[in-house]
């Protein structure tokens, strides 16, 4: 019996919505699934997944696993010149759930240390996350049911300590949490976009974050046999004058 092999990879979507599979690797996440990928906006790509920890796909230097202290990772992102991931697993060292920084800057080599930046607490389910440009506000999607703390958490930094400011709900009457999150920080009020965690017909929502009581509105609902997972702000292109 023959088996097909599907190499794990990462791709890019341009301003016109064109998807290109940019990098692939035949061994990364071979024992489980790839869950997230990120880029420095140039030619370097990293991934998170159900095993391996954090992988670098290799363009500037050779492809390698850059950290395996925490092997079960959920989402990986670059913010303000540093590399971060989230984990919902206590496996590895340290056992803390939450958001971690990998090394310093954008590492390309193996054996990088990991540092827990935000401890989201026992039983939490941190998935996607995003920072503002000054690095003192972070939104984290938590997949737990709302009664247990799920939703979109807003964390703020004060005196070198991160604190949970409040958790935004996923809609009036909604009891579920969130998985994907993206935030438009360009105006005076952050505009939060998130995907919810229903197993079928989940939603893409928008929240104008004016405070703890901010209400989510539904932008779209997944149709049969589909589900929304991640969400990201689309690239833009200036029109010629």
N, C-alpha and C positions, 0 to 999 in steps of 0.2 A: 504494500500500500504506500503510495507516494504522499508526501506532505508538502504543501506550499509554504514558503517562508516569506513573511512580510517584514521587511526591514523597518525599524522605527525611524521616524523622520520628523522634520519641522519645516513649515512652509511660511510664506509671506503672502499677504493680500495687499495689492496696491490701491491707489486712489480710485481706480476704475473697477474695483472689485475682482480683479484677476488674481487667482491663486496660483502660486508657483511652489512646488516642493523643492526646497532649497538645499537641505542637508539630510543625509541618511546614514544609518549605522547598522551593521548586521548583528551586533551583539548587545547593544544597549537595551535594557528592559526586556531581555529575551525570556526571562522567567515570569514576567507579569506584564502589566500594561503601562504605556506612557500616558501621562495625565496632563502635562502642561509643558509649554516651551516658551522661551523668551530670547530676546536678542538685544545687543547693544545699539541697534539701529544701523549697524554696518554689516560685518561679515562673521560675527561671532554669535553662536547659539548655544543655549543650555537647556536641559530638560529635567523634569521631575517625574516620578512614577512609583509604581507599586513595589519596585525593588531598585537596587543600584545606588540610591541616594541622589546625588546631583551629577549629571554628566555634561561634559563639554564636547560638542560635535567636531571641533577641530577644523579651523581654516587658517588662523594665524599661527597655530602650532598643532601638534598631533592630538587626535581625539583621545579623551581619557575620562575616567571617573574622577572627579575632583574632590568628592567627599562621600564617605560611606559610614560616618558615625551615626547618622540618621538615614536609614535606608528606605523607609516608607514615607515618601513625601507626596504632597498634594498639588501645590501650585508653586511656580517659580517665576520671579520677576526681577527686573533691573529697575532701581530707582535711585536717582541722585548719585550715580556712579558706583553703586554697590549692588551685590547679588544677594537675593533673599529667597527663602522658601517657607511654605507652611507645612505643618504636619498634624495629623489627627492620631498619630500612633505614639505610644509610650516606649516602643522598642528603640534600642540604641541609647546613646549617651549624649546629652542628658535625657531623662525620661519625660521632660516637660513638653506639653502641647503648646502650640502657638506659632509665632513667626521667628525665623532664625536668619542670621546673616552668615554668609559663607566667606570666610577669609576676610580680606580687605580689598576694596576695589572690585575688579572683574577678573577673578582668578582663572587661569588657563591650565594649571598643573595640579597633579594629584596631591592627596594628603592635606587638604585645607581644613583648618579648624572651623567649627560652627559655634555660634553664640546665640543663645536665646534672647531675643530683643523684647518680645512681648509674650508673657505667659498668659494664655487665655483660659487656663484653669482645668481642673479635673472634669472629664466628660465632655469637654467642648469639641466642636467639629469645625475648626478653622479651615476655610478653603481659599478662595481668591481674596486678594488684599490689594490696597493701593495707598500710596503716600502722597501728601501734598509736596510742593516744590521746596518748601523750607524744612521738611522732615519732622514737623511737630504735630501733625494730624495724620492718623491712619484709619482707614475703614477696612473692616474685616468681615467677610461673609461667613456666617456660622450656620451650619446645616441642621442643628438641633431643632426640635419643635419649639415654638415660641415660649411655651410655659417653662421650658428648661433653659432659656437664654438665647435661643436661635433668632436669627434676623441679620441685620447689618449693624455691627458694632462700630461705634465711633470712639477711638482712643486718642488721648491728647498727652503731650509731653510737657511736664512742668518740673523744674528743678532736677532734671535728669531722671525723672520717674514717669513711666507710662501708666496712665489710669484710664479705666473704662468710663467714659463720660455718660453715655446712654446707648441703648440698642434700638434701632429703628425697626418697626414692624413691617411685615410684607403685605399689608393691606387690611382694610376693615373686615373683621371676622376671620382673617386668615390665621391658621394655627401652625403654619410651617415656617421653616427657616429659609436661608439663602445659600446659593452656591457660587455664582459669579457676581462680581461687582466691578463697576467702573465709575469714576467721578469726574465731573467737569468742574474744575476749580477756578475757571477763568473769571467768574463774576463774584459779587459780594456774598452770594449764597451758593454753597456747593450743591450741585445737582447730581444725585446719586442714581445710577442705573444698576439693576440687579436681576438675577434670575432666581426663581423660587424652587423649592425642593419637592413639590408634588411628583409622584412617580409617573403620572400621566397628565397631559394637558396642563403642564406647568406654565408659568407666566414670566414675561419680561415686564418689569415695573420701573417706574420713575418716582423719585422722592426729592422734592426741593427741601433741603435740610435747613429748616429754620428753628429746629429744636427737637426735644424728645418726643413731642406729640405730632411731628410731621407725618402726613398721611401719604401712603403710596397710591399711585394711580396705575392702572394696567395699560401698557402700550400694545401688547400682543399676547396671545395664548397659543401654545403649541398645538398643532393639528395632530390627528391620529398618526401613530407610529413614528412620531418625532418628539424630541424633548430639547429644551434649551439648557445649555450648560454654562459655558463662559460667555462673557460680554466684554466688549472693548470699544473705545471711542474710535471712529473711523478716521483715517488720514484725510487731510484736506489739501486742496490745490487752489491757489489763487487764480482768479480769472484775469485774463489780460485786460488792461484798461483800454 
